[in-house]
Amino acid sequence: MPEAIYSPEPSFSDEARKAKFQGIVLLMVVVGKDGRPYNIRVRQSLGMGLDEQAIEAVKNWRFRPATFHGQPVATQIVVQVDFHLY
């Protein structure tokens, strides 16, 4: 399985911050052989602009790609992006 090695936190949308809205967005992501995320799609939506914020954050993530017989391979995974106000 791919492993996230760089995963900066997403930004809150203004709308969600004002409403003190929290939750989880699930994204389907293809992690390429190069460890970059591709074909990012929302699997479980949260709304209030947070889906878009999650996608933008994950576009910048980097992964250690999955391997098969020692060679890196592209793999589809589910990524969970948490939005919590502390």
Backbone bond lengths (Angstrom), bond angles and torsions (degrees), N, CA, C in turn:
res aa  C-N    CA-C-N  psi(-1)  N-CA   C-N-CA  omega(-1)  CA-C   N-CA-C  phi
1 M - - - 1.456 - - 1.527 109.54 -
2 P 1.327 115.95 144.42 1.467 118.58 174.98 1.532 110.62 -64.94
3 E 1.312 115.85 152.45 1.461 121.29 179.76 1.532 108.48 -127.76
4 A 1.326 116.50 128.47 1.462 120.48 178.45 1.527 109.00 -68.55
5 I 1.337 116.45 126.64 1.463 120.60 178.09 1.523 110.75 -113.16
6 Y 1.319 117.89 -14.49 1.465 122.85 175.09 1.513 106.54 -146.04
7 S 1.341 116.83 113.40 1.467 120.23 -174.53 1.529 110.89 -142.68
8 P 1.350 116.40 77.13 1.462 119.07 179.60 1.527 111.29 -62.71
9 E 1.326 115.38 148.13 1.459 121.94 -179.01 1.530 110.45 -67.01
10 P 1.335 116.81 145.78 1.465 119.84 176.92 1.528 110.60 -76.96
11 S 1.311 115.93 160.24 1.459 121.76 174.97 1.521 109.02 -89.01
12 F 1.316 116.10 148.74 1.462 120.80 173.38 1.516 108.81 -79.42
13 S 1.322 117.32 145.40 1.467 120.11 170.87 1.530 107.19 -75.01
14 D 1.328 117.35 152.90 1.468 121.22 178.83 1.523 110.87 -58.51
15 E 1.337 115.14 -41.13 1.464 121.34 -179.08 1.535 111.07 -59.58
16 A 1.329 116.48 -46.50 1.466 120.86 -178.75 1.527 111.34 -68.90
17 R 1.331 116.85 -38.25 1.464 120.00 -179.95 1.531 110.79 -64.68
18 K 1.327 116.89 -44.52 1.470 120.96 179.50 1.530 111.34 -62.74
19 A 1.330 116.85 -36.29 1.471 121.40 -178.89 1.533 111.77 -86.10
20 K 1.360 116.93 -1.78 1.474 121.98 -175.55 1.529 110.85 53.05
21 F 1.339 114.93 43.49 1.461 123.47 -176.37 1.522 109.38 -89.20
22 Q 1.330 117.38 131.12 1.460 122.61 -178.52 1.524 109.99 -132.00
23 G 1.331 116.52 164.53 1.452 120.19 175.77 1.514 112.19 157.27
24 I 1.319 114.84 -161.30 1.463 122.72 -174.92 1.522 109.67 -128.40
25 V 1.339 115.66 136.88 1.459 122.77 171.50 1.526 106.34 -110.27
26 L 1.332 116.81 131.22 1.468 120.77 174.05 1.518 108.20 -104.51
27 L 1.315 116.04 130.80 1.457 122.19 -179.82 1.521 110.53 -120.47
28 M 1.321 116.38 139.71 1.467 122.17 169.87 1.524 106.00 -90.28
29 V 1.330 116.13 127.05 1.459 121.49 -174.84 1.523 109.23 -134.80
30 V 1.315 116.61 136.33 1.459 120.89 169.96 1.524 106.43 -96.20
31 V 1.327 116.39 119.79 1.461 121.49 175.53 1.523 106.65 -94.09
32 G 1.324 115.05 116.23 1.460 120.73 -177.79 1.520 112.66 -74.12
33 K 1.320 115.36 172.27 1.461 121.64 177.85 1.524 111.41 -58.96
34 D 1.345 115.48 -25.44 1.463 120.99 -178.88 1.530 112.73 -86.89
35 G 1.350 117.10 -0.05 1.457 120.50 178.93 1.515 114.46 83.51
36 R 1.320 116.70 5.64 1.466 121.08 178.70 1.529 109.89 -94.57
37 P 1.342 116.26 147.28 1.468 119.51 178.53 1.527 111.52 -82.24
38 Y 1.317 116.28 139.65 1.467 123.19 179.06 1.526 109.35 -134.62
39 N 1.308 116.15 162.21 1.472 122.27 172.17 1.533 111.48 49.02
40 I 1.327 116.32 54.77 1.465 122.15 -177.55 1.531 109.35 -81.18
41 R 1.343 115.58 124.94 1.471 121.23 -179.81 1.519 109.71 -133.73
42 V 1.330 115.39 147.65 1.459 120.46 178.77 1.523 109.19 -78.59
43 R 1.326 115.94 126.27 1.468 121.25 176.42 1.531 109.78 -99.58
44 Q 1.337 116.28 -40.14 1.460 121.33 176.90 1.517 107.44 -132.80
45 S 1.317 115.56 114.87 1.455 122.61 -174.75 1.520 111.71 -85.22
46 L 1.331 115.18 152.61 1.457 121.98 175.88 1.522 110.62 -117.29
47 G 1.327 117.15 -29.38 1.459 120.84 178.97 1.520 112.91 83.13
48 M 1.303 116.13 -170.21 1.470 125.07 179.43 1.529 112.61 55.36
49 G 1.325 117.32 30.46 1.460 121.36 178.91 1.521 114.29 81.74
50 L 1.326 117.51 -2.03 1.467 119.73 -176.87 1.523 112.93 -76.59
51 D 1.327 117.48 -28.47 1.474 119.70 177.08 1.531 109.36 -59.66
52 E 1.330 115.44 -46.50 1.461 120.65 -179.38 1.523 111.19 -65.05
53 Q 1.338 116.83 -39.08 1.463 120.46 178.03 1.532 110.90 -64.20
54 A 1.333 116.35 -38.83 1.467 120.62 178.50 1.528 110.42 -63.90
55 I 1.326 116.61 -44.94 1.473 120.53 179.63 1.525 110.51 -61.37
56 E 1.330 116.90 -45.00 1.468 120.39 -179.82 1.519 111.34 -61.45
57 A 1.330 117.33 -40.45 1.467 120.60 179.31 1.526 110.85 -65.46
58 V 1.333 117.02 -47.06 1.469 120.87 -175.75 1.530 111.50 -67.66
59 K 1.319 118.29 -27.34 1.469 120.77 175.20 1.521 111.34 -57.49
60 N 1.337 117.05 -27.86 1.463 121.77 -178.37 1.522 113.38 -94.52
61 W 1.321 117.46 -5.62 1.459 120.46 179.13 1.523 110.20 -70.10
62 R 1.313 115.47 155.97 1.459 122.07 173.38 1.524 107.91 -129.70
63 F 1.323 114.58 145.21 1.460 121.92 -175.39 1.516 110.77 -126.18
64 R 1.324 115.01 154.95 1.460 120.92 164.60 1.526 103.20 -85.97
65 P 1.338 118.37 115.14 1.468 119.39 -173.69 1.521 113.35 -65.41
66 A 1.314 114.78 157.62 1.466 120.88 173.55 1.525 107.74 -65.64
67 T 1.328 115.61 154.78 1.460 119.12 177.48 1.522 110.20 -127.02
68 F 1.314 114.63 151.02 1.453 122.41 175.50 1.518 106.17 -135.66
69 H 1.330 116.45 119.02 1.478 122.19 -174.93 1.521 110.83 54.05
70 G 1.332 115.41 39.11 1.455 120.14 175.76 1.515 115.67 81.37
71 Q 1.330 117.46 -2.51 1.464 120.87 -179.39 1.522 110.34 -107.86
72 P 1.343 118.70 139.49 1.462 120.15 178.00 1.530 110.89 -65.94
73 V 1.333 115.64 140.35 1.462 121.18 179.04 1.528 109.26 -134.32
74 A 1.338 115.46 151.03 1.461 120.92 174.99 1.529 108.41 -73.64
75 T 1.328 116.07 138.93 1.460 121.54 -176.31 1.520 109.66 -142.93
76 Q 1.320 116.29 140.16 1.465 120.29 175.40 1.524 109.27 -92.47
77 I 1.331 116.02 131.84 1.462 121.18 -179.80 1.528 109.72 -135.86
78 V 1.313 115.44 167.80 1.458 122.48 172.37 1.522 107.58 -103.34
79 V 1.317 116.14 129.09 1.465 121.86 178.59 1.519 108.30 -112.73
80 Q 1.315 115.81 131.76 1.465 121.70 178.67 1.539 107.89 -100.86
81 V 1.331 115.87 124.97 1.460 121.27 177.32 1.527 107.50 -114.75
82 D 1.336 115.49 118.37 1.463 121.66 -176.82 1.519 111.19 -94.62
83 F 1.309 116.19 135.32 1.455 122.84 174.09 1.524 107.40 -119.51
84 H 1.333 115.70 106.85 1.460 120.62 -179.61 1.509 109.14 -135.93
85 L 1.312 116.29 132.45 1.459 122.30 173.51 1.523 107.97 -87.49
86 Y 1.310 117.28 131.17 1.456 120.21 -178.17 1.511 110.60 -106.02
